[in-house]
Amino acid sequence: MSKIVFLALLSVGIAAGVSGQPDSSSPIHDPVYTIRPIVDIPVVTAAAAWDLYNFSQISKKAPSSLAEVESLKISKIDWFDRWAVHPYNHSIDELSYKPFFLAMPLPLIVFGIDKKMRKDFWKLTFLYGEAMTLTGVLYTSAVHYVSRHRPLVYESASPIGTRESFNSRNSFFAGHVALVGTSVFFIAQAYADYHPDSRYKWAFYGGAAVMTALTGYWRNLAGEHFPTDITLGAAVGIASGMLVPLLHRRVKNPQKINILPFTTHGKGLTMLYHFG
């Protein structure tokens, strides 16, 4: 997580370059996304600073006492989360990190391979960093201000040291799922915007959904998160991964409304609204 935030901070310095005038030696092409440094740089900087502050506070959480851990009852969990309580599983926990570590650099690989996106590599990298830091704002804020025990804490089969750990109070919400969702849905949305007529764009969306769902499934089986934690994490990740590109998409018709006079069968005004 901290490495991701650091990457986003580094990308701030790129914004001025990607939003400036194109190099005269490079072929001119219509931009798919536009960056407004006066807005985007302060947003990313503030979001990254808030993420770092929250991380510093999360690490100061007090561990649970043995008495507190042993007082927890599965019967007290809401019915829609109760069925998904599992003891800690180390092998599945490690398995759940594989899509996480794959998803983090994956957008940069796609930006470099795809010919159209390669021309906007640094712009896309900045926007990806922005999406990640915004996801981080919601995730770190939730973990900082909400102390929810992970499912594994309710199971006596889990190691007592793991049950008492301060990290076992960070169930709400699923950060791995949120960050994987942000990464892969950012790729899917960017690919669709650069290749609007491609028949493969739905494969990108489908692959993003599978990768996000698989991460959530493994995080639950490992005893790390409840279904509600995973659902919220997926929603945050998908929203951030798709909305950041969409909100930066170049407006093809900046003048949405045109008011024109007409004289046929009388005189008056007509209003035309352009979509897209």
ZADO-1210 file (C-alpha; in nm, 4 decimals, padded with zeros to 6 digits):
<atoms>
<atom x="00.0000" y="00.0000" z="00.0000" code="MET" pos="1"/>
<atom x="00.2634" y="00.2556" z="00.0988" code="SER" pos="2"/>
<atom x="00.4581" y="00.1780" z="-00.2174" code="LYS" pos="3"/>
<atom x="00.1484" y="00.2500" z="-00.4234" code="ILE" pos="4"/>
<atom x="00.0964" y="00.5852" z="-00.2548" code="VAL" pos="5"/>
<atom x="00.4638" y="00.6685" z="-00.3088" code="PHE" pos="6"/>
<atom x="00.4282" y="00.5826" z="-00.6771" code="LEU" pos="7"/>
<atom x="00.1292" y="00.8148" z="-00.6996" code="ALA" pos="8"/>
<atom x="00.3270" y="01.0945" z="-00.5363" code="LEU" pos="9"/>
<atom x="00.6061" y="01.0513" z="-00.7869" code="LEU" pos="10"/>
<atom x="00.3557" y="01.0699" z="-01.0704" code="SER" pos="11"/>
<atom x="00.2459" y="01.4171" z="-00.9597" code="VAL" pos="12"/>
<atom x="00.5628" y="01.5578" z="-01.1082" code="GLY" pos="13"/>
<atom x="00.4693" y="01.4091" z="-01.4424" code="ILE" pos="14"/>
<atom x="00.1385" y="01.5962" z="-01.4690" code="ALA" pos="15"/>
<atom x="00.2839" y="01.9214" z="-01.5965" code="ALA" pos="16"/>
<atom x="00.4547" y="01.7374" z="-01.8795" code="GLY" pos="17"/>
<atom x="00.1600" y="01.5257" z="-01.9858" code="VAL" pos="18"/>
<atom x="-00.0804" y="01.8192" z="-01.9833" code="SER" pos="19"/>
<atom x="00.1446" y="02.0611" z="-02.1725" code="GLY" pos="20"/>
<atom x="00.1900" y="02.1165" z="-02.5438" code="GLN" pos="21"/>
<atom x="00.2781" y="01.8123" z="-02.7554" code="PRO" pos="22"/>
<atom x="00.6314" y="01.7686" z="-02.8798" code="ASP" pos="23"/>
<atom x="00.6592" y="01.9096" z="-03.2321" code="SER" pos="24"/>
<atom x="00.8645" y="01.6058" z="-03.3343" code="SER" pos="25"/>
<atom x="00.5846" y="01.3665" z="-03.2375" code="SER" pos="26"/>
<atom x="00.2796" y="01.2905" z="-03.4520" code="PRO" pos="27"/>
<atom x="-00.0266" y="01.4841" z="-03.3392" code="ILE" pos="28"/>
<atom x="-00.3249" y="01.2763" z="-03.2297" code="HIS" pos="29"/>
<atom x="-00.6526" y="01.3679" z="-03.0661" code="ASP" pos="30"/>
<atom x="-00.6221" y="01.3241" z="-02.6896" code="PRO" pos="31"/>
<atom x="-00.8518" y="01.0715" z="-02.5259" code="VAL" pos="32"/>
<atom x="-00.8081" y="01.2181" z="-02.1766" code="TYR" pos="33"/>
<atom x="-00.7293" y="01.5666" z="-02.0548" code="THR" pos="34"/>
<atom x="-00.5589" y="01.6593" z="-01.7282" code="ILE" pos="35"/>
<atom x="-00.6167" y="01.9914" z="-01.5546" code="ARG" pos="36"/>
<atom x="-00.3060" y="02.0475" z="-01.3394" code="PRO" pos="37"/>
<atom x="-00.4743" y="02.3222" z="-01.1367" code="ILE" pos="38"/>
<atom x="-00.7277" y="02.0620" z="-01.0176" code="VAL" pos="39"/>
<atom x="-00.5592" y="01.7231" z="-01.0482" code="ASP" pos="40"/>
<atom x="-00.2246" y="01.7980" z="-00.8853" code="ILE" pos="41"/>
<atom x="-00.3778" y="01.9404" z="-00.5633" code="PRO" pos="42"/>
<atom x="-00.6260" y="01.6512" z="-00.5522" code="VAL" pos="43"/>
<atom x="-00.3572" y="01.3827" z="-00.5852" code="VAL" pos="44"/>
<atom x="-00.1220" y="01.5597" z="-00.3441" code="THR" pos="45"/>
<atom x="-00.3893" y="01.6038" z="-00.0778" code="ALA" pos="46"/>
<atom x="-00.5158" y="01.2473" z="-00.1220" code="ALA" pos="47"/>
<atom x="-00.1654" y="01.1004" z="-00.0962" code="ALA" pos="48"/>
<atom x="-00.0904" y="01.3079" z="00.2151" code="ALA" pos="49"/>
<atom x="-00.4141" y="01.1920" z="00.3768" code="TRP" pos="50"/>
<atom x="-00.3310" y="00.8293" z="00.2927" code="ASP" pos="51"/>
<atom x="00.0102" y="00.8595" z="00.4568" code="LEU" pos="52"/>
<atom x="-00.1395" y="01.0201" z="00.7658" code="TYR" pos="53"/>
<atom x="-00.3977" y="00.7438" z="00.8002" code="ASN" pos="54"/>
<atom x="-00.1323" y="00.4749" z="00.7608" code="PHE" pos="55"/>
<atom x="00.0675" y="00.6318" z="01.0405" code="SER" pos="56"/>
<atom x="-00.2382" y="00.6180" z="01.2667" code="GLN" pos="57"/>
<atom x="-00.3436" y="00.2663" z="01.1677" code="ILE" pos="58"/>
<atom x="-00.0060" y="00.1318" z="01.2766" code="SER" pos="59"/>
<atom x="-00.0707" y="00.2758" z="01.6235" code="LYS" pos="60"/>
<atom x="-00.3863" y="00.0732" z="01.6843" code="LYS" pos="61"/>
<atom x="-00.3823" y="-00.1203" z="02.0071" code="ALA" pos="62"/>
<atom x="-00.4007" y="-00.5016" z="01.9857" code="PRO" pos="63"/>
<atom x="-00.6992" y="-00.6877" z="02.1259" code="SER" pos="64"/>
<atom x="-00.6692" y="-00.8393" z="02.4701" code="SER" pos="65"/>
<atom x="-00.7170" y="-01.2117" z="02.5281" code="LEU" pos="66"/>
<atom x="-01.0327" y="-01.1413" z="02.7267" code="ALA" pos="67"/>
<atom x="-01.1750" y="-00.9302" z="02.4433" code="GLU" pos="68"/>
<atom x="-01.0972" y="-01.1943" z="02.1839" code="VAL" pos="69"/>
<atom x="-01.2525" y="-01.4757" z="02.3877" code="GLU" pos="70"/>
<atom x="-01.5671" y="-01.2722" z="02.4538" code="SER" pos="71"/>
<atom x="-01.6501" y="-01.2461" z="02.0837" code="LEU" pos="72"/>
<atom x="-01.9370" y="-01.4711" z="01.9715" code="LYS" pos="73"/>
<atom x="-02.0228" y="-01.5715" z="01.6165" code="ILE" pos="74"/>
<atom x="-02.3905" y="-01.5496" z="01.7099" code="SER" pos="75"/>
<atom x="-02.3491" y="-01.1732" z="01.7535" code="LYS" pos="76"/>
<atom x="-02.2512" y="-01.1247" z="01.3892" code="ILE" pos="77"/>
<atom x="-02.5236" y="-01.0135" z="01.1480" code="ASP" pos="78"/>
<atom x="-02.6779" y="-01.3084" z="00.9648" code="TRP" pos="79"/>
<atom x="-02.5577" y="-01.1933" z="00.6214" code="PHE" pos="80"/>
<atom x="-02.1952" y="-01.2090" z="00.7390" code="ASP" pos="81"/>
<atom x="-02.2199" y="-01.4908" z="00.9937" code="ARG" pos="82"/>
<atom x="-02.2218" y="-01.7731" z="00.7395" code="TRP" pos="83"/>
<atom x="-01.8866" y="-01.6648" z="00.5980" code="ALA" pos="84"/>
<atom x="-01.6745" y="-01.6860" z="00.9154" code="VAL" pos="85"/>
<atom x="-01.3574" y="-01.8904" z="00.8610" code="HIS" pos="86"/>
<atom x="-01.0479" y="-01.9538" z="01.0736" code="PRO" pos="87"/>
<atom x="-00.7218" y="-01.8053" z="00.9555" code="TYR" pos="88"/>
<atom x="-00.5707" y="-01.9939" z="00.6621" code="ASN" pos="89"/>
<atom x="-00.2112" y="-01.8955" z="00.5932" code="HIS" pos="90"/>
<atom x="-00.1824" y="-02.0652" z="00.2522" code="SER" pos="91"/>
<atom x="-00.4988" y="-01.9000" z="00.1178" code="ILE" pos="92"/>
<atom x="-00.3912" y="-01.5692" z="00.2673" code="ASP" pos="93"/>
<atom x="-00.0680" y="-01.5904" z="00.0686" code="GLU" pos="94"/>
<atom x="-00.2647" y="-01.6969" z="-00.2403" code="LEU" pos="95"/>
<atom x="-00.4829" y="-01.3848" z="-00.2144" code="SER" pos="96"/>
<atom x="-00.1719" y="-01.1691" z="-00.2558" code="TYR" pos="97"/>
<atom x="-00.0990" y="-01.3068" z="-00.6032" code="LYS" pos="98"/>
<atom x="-00.3732" y="-01.1145" z="-00.7881" code="PRO" pos="99"/>
<atom x="-00.2907" y="-00.8150" z="-00.5684" code="PHE" pos="100"/>
<atom x="00.0771" y="-00.8071" z="-00.6693" code="PHE" pos="101"/>
<atom x="-00.0136" y="-00.8831" z="-01.0319" code="LEU" pos="102"/>
<atom x="-00.2724" y="-00.6051" z="-01.0523" code="ALA" pos="103"/>
<atom x="-00.0514" y="-00.3250" z="-00.9195" code="MET" pos="104"/>
<atom x="00.1967" y="-00.3030" z="-01.2150" code="PRO" pos="105"/>
<atom x="-00.0452" y="-00.4456" z="-01.4734" code="LEU" pos="106"/>
<atom x="-00.1781" y="-00.1088" z="-01.5993" code="PRO" pos="107"/>
<atom x="00.1766" y="00.0137" z="-01.6655" code="LEU" pos="108"/>
<atom x="00.2460" y="-00.3017" z="-01.8670" code="ILE" pos="109"/>
<atom x="-00.0718" y="-00.2559" z="-02.0721" code="VAL" pos="110"/>
<atom x="00.0044" y="00.1142" z="-02.1296" code="PHE" pos="111"/>
<atom x="00.3452" y="00.0166" z="-02.2644" code="GLY" pos="112"/>
<atom x="00.2263" y="-00.2675" z="-02.4888" code="ILE" pos="113"/>
<atom x="-00.0788" y="-00.1071" z="-02.6500" code="ASP" pos="114"/>
<atom x="00.0274" y="00.1177" z="-02.9383" code="LYS" pos="115"/>
<atom x="-00.2429" y="00.3787" z="-02.8854" code="LYS" pos="116"/>
<atom x="-00.2023" y="00.4009" z="-02.5097" code="MET" pos="117"/>
<atom x="00.1767" y="00.4034" z="-02.5341" code="ARG" pos="118"/>
<atom x="00.1608" y="00.7564" z="-02.6779" code="LYS" pos="119"/>
<atom x="-00.0071" y="00.8707" z="-02.3540" code="ASP" pos="120"/>
<atom x="00.1930" y="00.6501" z="-02.1169" code="PHE" pos="121"/>
<atom x="00.2775" y="00.9230" z="-01.8640" code="TRP" pos="122"/>
<atom x="-00.0687" y="01.0758" z="-01.8759" code="LYS" pos="123"/>
<atom x="-00.2275" y="00.7372" z="-01.8125" code="LEU" pos="124"/>
<atom x="00.0242" y="00.6642" z="-01.5368" code="THR" pos="125"/>
<atom x="-00.0707" y="00.9876" z="-01.3632" code="PHE" pos="126"/>
<atom x="-00.4428" y="00.9095" z="-01.3896" code="LEU" pos="127"/>
<atom x="-00.3823" y="00.5578" z="-01.2588" code="TYR" pos="128"/>
<atom x="-00.1957" y="00.7068" z="-00.9633" code="GLY" pos="129"/>
<atom x="-00.4857" y="00.9438" z="-00.9048" code="GLU" pos="130"/>
<atom x="-00.7360" y="00.6573" z="-00.9026" code="ALA" pos="131"/>
<atom x="-00.5207" y="00.4631" z="-00.6570" code="MET" pos="132"/>
<atom x="-00.4786" y="00.7537" z="-00.4166" code="THR" pos="133"/>
<atom x="-00.8524" y="00.8259" z="-00.4206" code="LEU" pos="134"/>
<atom x="-00.9255" y="00.4618" z="-00.3428" code="THR" pos="135"/>
<atom x="-00.6681" y="00.4902" z="-00.0678" code="GLY" pos="136"/>
<atom x="-00.8489" y="00.7890" z="00.0848" code="VAL" pos="137"/>
<atom x="-01.1634" y="00.5828" z="00.1403" code="LEU" pos="138"/>
<atom x="-00.9817" y="00.2662" z="00.2440" code="TYR" pos="139"/>
<atom x="-00.7354" y="00.4187" z="00.4896" code="THR" pos="140"/>
<atom x="-01.0049" y="00.6423" z="00.6392" code="SER" pos="141"/>
<atom x="-01.2277" y="00.3421" z="00.7025" code="ALA" pos="142"/>
<atom x="-00.9506" y="00.1354" z="00.8603" code="VAL" pos="143"/>
<atom x="-00.8283" y="00.4316" z="01.0653" code="HIS" pos="144"/>
<atom x="-01.1650" y="00.5261" z="01.2125" code="TYR" pos="145"/>
<atom x="-01.3419" y="00.1888" z="01.2213" code="VAL" pos="146"/>
<atom x="-01.2094" y="-00.1057" z="01.4249" code="SER" pos="147"/>
<atom x="-01.3891" y="-00.4171" z="01.3093" code="ARG" pos="148"/>
<atom x="-01.2512" y="-00.7585" z="01.4008" code="HIS" pos="149"/>
<atom x="-01.1719" y="-00.9877" z="01.1120" code="ARG" pos="150"/>
<atom x="-01.3715" y="-01.3141" z="01.0816" code="PRO" pos="151"/>
<atom x="-01.0675" y="-01.5156" z="01.1903" code="LEU" pos="152"/>
<atom x="-01.0825" y="-01.3536" z="01.5356" code="VAL" pos="153"/>
<atom x="-01.4149" y="-01.5262" z="01.6055" code="TYR" pos="154"/>
<atom x="-01.2679" y="-01.8719" z="01.5405" code="GLU" pos="155"/>
<atom x="-01.0765" y="-02.0442" z="01.8199" code="SER" pos="156"/>
<atom x="-00.8940" y="-02.2472" z="01.5539" code="ALA" pos="157"/>
<atom x="-00.7054" y="-01.9319" z="01.4486" code="SER" pos="158"/>
<atom x="-00.3634" y="-01.8733" z="01.6130" code="PRO" pos="159"/>
<atom x="-00.4078" y="-01.6665" z="01.9276" code="ILE" pos="160"/>
<atom x="-00.1318" y="-01.4283" z="01.8243" code="GLY" pos="161"/>
<atom x="-00.3120" y="-01.3558" z="01.4986" code="THR" pos="162"/>
<atom x="-00.6429" y="-01.3080" z="01.6771" code="ARG" pos="163"/>
<atom x="-00.4929" y="-01.0552" z="01.9193" code="GLU" pos="164"/>
<atom x="-00.2921" y="-00.8622" z="01.6579" code="SER" pos="165"/>
<atom x="-00.3863" y="-00.4984" z="01.5926" code="PHE" pos="166"/>
<atom x="-00.4066" y="-00.5898" z="01.2241" code="ASN" pos="167"/>
<atom x="-00.6974" y="-00.8222" z="01.3045" code="SER" pos="168"/>
<atom x="-00.9039" y="-00.5127" z="01.3878" code="ARG" pos="169"/>
<atom x="-00.8811" y="-00.3909" z="01.0265" code="ASN" pos="170"/>
<atom x="-01.1581" y="-00.5889" z="00.8614" code="SER" pos="171"/>
<atom x="-01.3547" y="-00.2878" z="00.7343" code="PHE" pos="172"/>
<atom x="-01.3183" y="-00.2698" z="00.4453" code="PHE" pos="173"/>
<atom x="-01.1315" y="-00.5027" z="00.2063" code="ALA" pos="174"/>
<atom x="-00.8307" y="-00.3052" z="00.0830" code="GLY" pos="175"/>
<atom x="-00.6874" y="-00.5797" z="-00.1380" code="HIS" pos="176"/>
<atom x="-01.0169" y="-00.6084" z="-00.3226" code="VAL" pos="177"/>
<atom x="-01.0523" y="-00.2305" z="-00.3580" code="ALA" pos="178"/>
<atom x="-00.7029" y="-00.1845" z="-00.5004" code="LEU" pos="179"/>
<atom x="-00.7258" y="-00.4810" z="-00.7371" code="VAL" pos="180"/>
<atom x="-01.0638" y="-00.3511" z="-00.8564" code="GLY" pos="181"/>
<atom x="-00.9209" y="-00.0033" z="-00.9125" code="THR" pos="182"/>
<atom x="-00.6306" y="-00.1383" z="-01.1150" code="SER" pos="183"/>
<atom x="-00.8092" y="-00.3826" z="-01.3427" code="VAL" pos="184"/>
<atom x="-01.1204" y="-00.1709" z="-01.4036" code="PHE" pos="185"/>
<atom x="-00.8980" y="00.1265" z="-01.4831" code="PHE" pos="186"/>
<atom x="-00.7354" y="-00.0892" z="-01.7519" code="ILE" pos="187"/>
<atom x="-01.0734" y="-00.2000" z="-01.8849" code="ALA" pos="188"/>
<atom x="-01.2123" y="00.1529" z="-01.9020" code="GLN" pos="189"/>
<atom x="-00.8975" y="00.2964" z="-02.0584" code="ALA" pos="190"/>
<atom x="-00.8868" y="00.0204" z="-02.3194" code="TYR" pos="191"/>
<atom x="-01.2525" y="00.0819" z="-02.4056" code="ALA" pos="192"/>
<atom x="-01.1898" y="00.4557" z="-02.4413" code="ASP" pos="193"/>
<atom x="-00.8864" y="00.4069" z="-02.6651" code="TYR" pos="194"/>
<atom x="-01.0522" y="00.1273" z="-02.8639" code="HIS" pos="195"/>
<atom x="-01.4252" y="00.2120" z="-02.8614" code="PRO" pos="196"/>
<atom x="-01.4987" y="-00.0210" z="-03.1547" code="ASP" pos="197"/>
<atom x="-01.2973" y="-00.3172" z="-03.0290" code="SER" pos="198"/>
<atom x="-01.4852" y="-00.6399" z="-02.9712" code="ARG" pos="199"/>
<atom x="-01.2294" y="-00.7310" z="-02.7050" code="TYR" pos="200"/>
<atom x="-01.3178" y="-00.4508" z="-02.4634" code="LYS" pos="201"/>
<atom x="-01.5837" y="-00.6670" z="-02.2968" code="TRP" pos="202"/>
<atom x="-01.3195" y="-00.9313" z="-02.2331" code="ALA" pos="203"/>
<atom x="-01.1268" y="-00.6672" z="-02.0394" code="PHE" pos="204"/>
<atom x="-01.4323" y="-00.5855" z="-01.8275" code="TYR" pos="205"/>
<atom x="-01.5036" y="-00.9550" z="-01.7767" code="GLY" pos="206"/>
<atom x="-01.1445" y="-01.0275" z="-01.6792" code="GLY" pos="207"/>
<atom x="-01.1488" y="-00.7348" z="-01.4371" code="ALA" pos="208"/>
<atom x="-01.4647" y="-00.8672" z="-01.2722" code="ALA" pos="209"/>
<atom x="-01.3206" y="-01.2189" z="-01.2379" code="VAL" pos="210"/>
<atom x="-00.9918" y="-01.0961" z="-01.0905" code="MET" pos="211"/>
<atom x="-01.1681" y="-00.8706" z="-00.8395" code="THR" pos="212"/>
<atom x="-01.4150" y="-01.1421" z="-00.7385" code="ALA" pos="213"/>
<atom x="-01.1394" y="-01.4025" z="-00.7028" code="LEU" pos="214"/>
<atom x="-00.9416" y="-01.1731" z="-00.4745" code="THR" pos="215"/>
<atom x="-01.2497" y="-01.1220" z="-00.2567" code="GLY" pos="216"/>
<atom x="-01.3250" y="-01.4940" z="-00.2474" code="TYR" pos="217"/>
<atom x="-00.9752" y="-01.5799" z="-00.1294" code="TRP" pos="218"/>
<atom x="-00.9714" y="-01.2985" z="00.1268" code="ARG" pos="219"/>
<atom x="-01.2869" y="-01.4420" z="00.2790" code="ASN" pos="220"/>
<atom x="-01.1624" y="-01.8019" z="00.2796" code="LEU" pos="221"/>
<atom x="-00.8440" y="-01.6835" z="00.4507" code="ALA" pos="222"/>
<atom x="-01.0576" y="-01.5449" z="00.7342" code="GLY" pos="223"/>
<atom x="-00.9554" y="-01.1869" z="00.6591" code="GLU" pos="224"/>
<atom x="-01.2841" y="-01.0198" z="00.5567" code="HIS" pos="225"/>
<atom x="-01.6602" y="-01.0518" z="00.5818" code="PHE" pos="226"/>
<atom x="-01.8754" y="-01.0446" z="00.2656" code="PRO" pos="227"/>
<atom x="-01.9862" y="-00.6878" z="00.3424" code="THR" pos="228"/>
<atom x="-01.6212" y="-00.5776" z="00.3639" code="ASP" pos="229"/>
<atom x="-01.5526" y="-00.7396" z="00.0280" code="ILE" pos="230"/>
<atom x="-01.8629" y="-00.5994" z="-00.1393" code="THR" pos="231"/>
<atom x="-01.7802" y="-00.2452" z="-00.0308" code="LEU" pos="232"/>
<atom x="-01.4161" y="-00.2866" z="-00.1315" code="GLY" pos="233"/>
<atom x="-01.5190" y="-00.4064" z="-00.4776" code="ALA" pos="234"/>
<atom x="-01.7656" y="-00.1175" z="-00.5181" code="ALA" pos="235"/>
<atom x="-01.5025" y="00.1402" z="-00.4210" code="VAL" pos="236"/>
<atom x="-01.2418" y="-00.0128" z="-00.6512" code="GLY" pos="237"/>
<atom x="-01.4729" y="-00.0388" z="-00.9513" code="ILE" pos="238"/>
<atom x="-01.6037" y="00.3149" z="-00.9023" code="ALA" pos="239"/>
<atom x="-01.2584" y="00.4681" z="-00.8699" code="SER" pos="240"/>
<atom x="-01.1081" y="00.2652" z="-01.1530" code="GLY" pos="241"/>
<atom x="-01.3815" y="00.3646" z="-01.3971" code="MET" pos="242"/>
<atom x="-01.4804" y="00.7137" z="-01.2855" code="LEU" pos="243"/>
<atom x="-01.1321" y="00.8669" z="-01.2899" code="VAL" pos="244"/>
<atom x="-01.0845" y="00.7898" z="-01.6628" code="PRO" pos="245"/>
<atom x="-01.4437" y="00.8853" z="-01.7429" code="LEU" pos="246"/>
<atom x="-01.4196" y="01.2209" z="-01.5654" code="LEU" pos="247"/>
<atom x="-01.1007" y="01.3008" z="-01.7580" code="HIS" pos="248"/>
<atom x="-01.2305" y="01.1909" z="-02.0957" code="ARG" pos="249"/>
<atom x="-01.2029" y="01.4659" z="-02.3558" code="ARG" pos="250"/>
<atom x="-01.5347" y="01.6274" z="-02.4349" code="VAL" pos="251"/>
<atom x="-01.5866" y="01.6004" z="-02.8086" code="LYS" pos="252"/>
<atom x="-01.8619" y="01.8607" z="-02.8120" code="ASN" pos="253"/>
<atom x="-01.7640" y="02.1197" z="-02.5504" code="PRO" pos="254"/>
<atom x="-02.0560" y="02.3391" z="-02.6493" code="GLN" pos="255"/>
<atom x="-02.3405" y="02.1220" z="-02.5272" code="LYS" pos="256"/>
<atom x="-02.6204" y="02.3714" z="-02.5922" code="ILE" pos="257"/>
<atom x="-02.6728" y="02.5762" z="-02.9080" code="ASN" pos="258"/>
<atom x="-02.9498" y="02.8337" z="-02.9358" code="ILE" pos="259"/>
<atom x="-03.0357" y="02.9226" z="-03.2955" code="LEU" pos="260"/>
<atom x="-03.2953" y="03.1540" z="-03.4458" code="PRO" pos="261"/>
<atom x="-03.5534" y="03.0275" z="-03.6953" code="PHE" pos="262"/>
<atom x="-03.7844" y="03.2116" z="-03.9318" code="THR" pos="263"/>
<atom x="-03.9867" y="02.9318" z="-04.0911" code="THR" pos="264"/>
<atom x="-04.3585" y="02.9847" z="-04.0256" code="HIS" pos="265"/>
<atom x="-04.2818" y="03.2681" z="-03.7868" code="GLY" pos="266"/>
<atom x="-03.9867" y="03.3820" z="-03.5842" code="LYS" pos="267"/>
<atom x="-03.8331" y="03.2336" z="-03.2695" code="GLY" pos="268"/>
<atom x="-03.5469" y="03.0394" z="-03.1163" code="LEU" pos="269"/>
<atom x="-03.4591" y="02.6701" z="-03.1153" code="THR" pos="270"/>
<atom x="-03.2318" y="02.4960" z="-02.8648" code="MET" pos="271"/>
<atom x="-03.0144" y="02.1947" z="-02.9546" code="LEU" pos="272"/>
<atom x="-02.8431" y="01.9773" z="-02.6908" code="TYR" pos="273"/>
<atom x="-02.5431" y="01.7650" z="-02.7936" code="HIS" pos="274"/>
<atom x="-02.4731" y="01.4376" z="-02.6140" code="PHE" pos="275"/>
<atom x="-02.1153" y="01.3085" z="-02.5973" code="GLY" pos="276"/>
</atoms>
